Amino acid sequence: MTMSLVTGEPNGHPCTECAIRRLSVCAALDNAELRELAHLGRHVHFAACETVFAQEEITSSFYNLLEGVMRLYKLLPDGRRQIVGFALPGDFLGLAASARHNFSADAIGSAMLCQFSKSAFARFSEDRPDLLRRINELAVRELSQAQDHMVLLGRRSAEEKVATFLVGWRDRLVRVSGPSQRVPLPMSRQDIADYLGLTIETVSRTFTKLERDGVIEIMPGSIGLLDPARAEALAAA
């Protein structure tokens, strides 16, 4: 286990100067409340492929992703893996309708999160309606993403599925880091296949076809959207 822990506000990274504050649950808090919240949490670092929490584990903590990308997945009864989403900085993880996690989360690369005790965070949020509204907003967004994913899995064309994923991933990255001609893809082709309900061979062939058709350019660890309008048309089909 290579996870390291840092309690409180690490030097050089106070909550009031956090780059993803505007995207996270903390957007609902003023500076005084942020300082109070900082004493309830700790920064946790995970190396690539380390598990943050596992499916069916009792939910004891909430997590605010600060840096990196997380892979969220369920293990099916037959042993197959279904990726249900990818978390980006600003995402709040651990909320569940039951007392146990209904999916697993691990780090795709190096990741840093704020970890809060579930009970301590619940007490902190009790008399803060703005924070509760913000949590509700994030929960509604997560539900909307889950519904979009259900529709995506029902699409007939692999090309439509891959295009929808690339356009949606680009749009999410824009919220975090702004527009860019390159779309980083830290996840593997197998991860994308498990998210889209396709085989890795189909995903690889579809990437190659989209590149051959001039829609994308495949680069190490990323793609370039050469024809965003065509990609968006495929995604909207």
N, C-alpha and C positions, 0 to 999 in steps of 0.2 A: 504494500500500500504506500503510495507516494503522496497522499493528500497531506497538505500542511494547513495549519489554522492560524489565523491572526485575529485577535479579539479587538473589539472597539473600533475606533477609526484609525487605520494605519497612517503613519506619517506620509504626507504627500497625497493622500487620497481621502480627504474628509468628505462626508456625505453631501455637504453643501456645495462642493465643487464637482460632484459626480457627473460624468459626461452623459449618462443615460437617465439622469433624474427625470427629465421631461417625459420619458417614455414609460416609466415604471409607476408602481403604486405610490412611490414617494412624491410624485408630482402634486399630490393632494396635501402635502405637509409644508408648513412654514419652517424656517431655519431652526427655531427653538424645538419644534416637534421632531425635526430630523436628528438633532443632537440627542434627544431623549430616546429615539428609536435606535440610534447607533449603539447605545449601551445595552440594548436587548439582543443585538445580533453579533455575528462574527463573520469575517471573510473566510471562505473556504476555497482552496485551490484543488482542482482535480486534473490529473494527467489524462492524455488521450485514452479513451475506452474505459475509464474508471466509472463505476456506477455511483450515481448520486442517491438514487433510491430505486427499489425494486418493486415490481408488481406484487400485490398482496401483502406487502409490508405495512405494519401499522403506521399511520401518518403521525409523525411526531414533530415535524418541522415544515416550515414554508421556506421557499428559496426565491431570491430575486437575482436573475442572471445579469452579471456585470460585464463579463468579457467571454468571448468564445461562442460556440454553437453546441446545442444539446440535441441528442437523438432520443425521441420519445416513441416507445414501441410496446406492443403487447405480444406475448407468446401464446400462440393458439394451442388448443388441446393436442393437435397432431405434431407439435414441435416447430411448426413454421412461425416466422416472425412477420408481424404486420406493423410497419412504422406508421404511427398516427400523426406525426408532426415533427417539426424541427424548431427548437426554441432559439431565439436571438436575444441579445442584450435588451433589457427592459421587460422581458417576459417574467411573469410571476408563476412559480411552479409549486405544486403540492396541494392546491385546492381540490377537494374531492367531496362528493356527496356522501360517501361512506367514511368509516374510520380507517380504511385501508387504501393504499394507492391502487388505482385501477390500471396503471401502466408503469413501465420502467423508464428511467432516464439515465443516459450516460453521456459523457463528454466525447465529442467527435475529435477535438484537439484539446489543447490546454484550455481550461475554463476557470473562471473565478465567479463565485456567487456570494451573496449575502444570505446567511442562514439564520432563521429566527425560530425559536421554540414556538410551536403551535399555540400552546396555552398562553405564553407571554404575549404573543402578537394579538391573540384574541382579546386579552385584557386591555392592551394598548388601544385597540381599534374601537372598543365598546362605545366610548363617548366622543368619537370623532366621525360624525356623519359624512364629512367630505372624503375621508379615507374609505369608508364603507361604500360610498357611491363609486369611487375609483375602482375598488375591488370588483364591484358589480359590473362596471364597464368592461374591465378586462375579462371577466367571466363570460359576458355576452359576446365579446369578440372571439374568445376561444370557442364558444358554441357555434358561432357563425363559420369559423374556420373548419370545424368538424363537419358541419353541414355541407360546406363547399367540397370537402374531401370525399364525402359520400357520393356527391354528384360526379366528382372526378373519377372515382372508381367505376362508375356506371357508364362512362364514355366508351364508345365502340372502338375508336381509332387510337392506336398507340401514339401516333403523331400528335393528335389533339391532347392526349394526356401529357406528353413530354413538354409540348409548347405551353400548356396551362401551368405546369410546374415551373418552368423557366420564367415565364412572365410574372407569376405570383411571387416567386422568390426574389426576382429583381425588384418588385414593388416593395416588398418587406425590407430589403436591404437599403433602399432609398430612404425609408423612414429612419434608419439607424445611422447611416453614414453619408447620405446625400447621393445625388446622381453620379453614375460612372458608366463609361463605355464597356467596362469589364464587369461580368457577373461572377464573383467567386463561388466556387462549388466545393466547399470543404468536405461534403459527404461523398461517399463512394458511389459508383454506378450501381452496386448491389443495394445500397441504401435507397437510391432513387427507385430502383425496381421494386423494393419491398414497400415503398410508399405508394407507388402507382398501381400495384397489383399486377406487375409484368415480370417477365424473366429478365435477367441481366443481359442475355443475348438480344432480346427485343429492344431494350433500352439502348444498347450500344449501336445496333443497326439503325435505330431511329435518329440518334445523334449524328451518325454518319450521313444519313439521308438529308437531314436538315442542313448540314454543312454543305453537302453537294448541291443542294437547292439554293444556297446563298442566304439562308435564313440566319445561321449562326456561324461562328468561327470557333473551333475547339482549340483551347490553349491549356497548358499545364495548370491544373487546379482551378480552371475557370472557363467561361465561354464569353465570346463577344456577340451581342445581338446586332447582326449586320442589317437585318430587315425587321425592325420592331413591329411595323404595321402588319407584316405577314404573320409573325409569331402571335400577335394579338388577335388576328382574324382566326387563326387556327384555335386559339384558346377560347374564342367566343362561339365557335361552331356548335 
